[in-house]
Amino acid sequence: MINLLPEQEKKALRWHYRLRLITVEAMLTTLLIGIGGASLLPALFLSITRREALQNNSALLIQKSAGAKDENFAVLLAETKTKLAVLAAKTENLSLEGVIERVTLAKPKGVQLTGFSVNRSANGFHTLSVEGFAPKRNDLAAFVKTLGAEKDFTSVSFPVSDLAVNEKLTFSLTIMGSF
């Protein structure tokens, strides 16, 4: 294909083409910078909020330490260490599945468990009721003793009337703990 346009028009068309290309590139670059800047705004707001919180905490600590000049700093450090130890302590509460698994593993041979029911309370201590059959009184007593030895259960109680019969006992246990 032969281009029959005069040389000046060719140069003008090339210059207009390059100008349009540069304009489109500039617009795309501006758009990308705008999108990138907008995506950084949440991180900026979060860091500003954290900086203000740290400054407030720092001011409170400085104020508290200025007021505690007369107090013994060793006592203050000991109290702080105690508080940090409490915060850093890992409390591993058992799951409900773990509690039921421990109860079923603790039962002696011959003892049959027929029902479980859980009462959850707001204070963190929950109650698990276990019902079942035991062939002998000694088996039930051993089962209760094994459950009472579990460190995660705060108490294991059952009615004394469950021990009235010597064989083929129907029992109901109540286990309390933080699970």
Buried (B, 14 or more C-beta within 10 A) or exposed (E): EEEEEEEEEEEEEEEEEEEEEEEEEEEEEEEEEEEEEEEEEEEEEEEEEEEEEEEEEEEEEEEEEEEEEEEEEEEEEEEEEEEEEEEEEEEEEBEBEEBBEBBEEBBBEEBEBEEBEEEEEEEEEBBBBBBBBBBBBEBBBBBBEBBEEBEBBEEBEBEEEBBEEEEEBEBBBBBBBBB
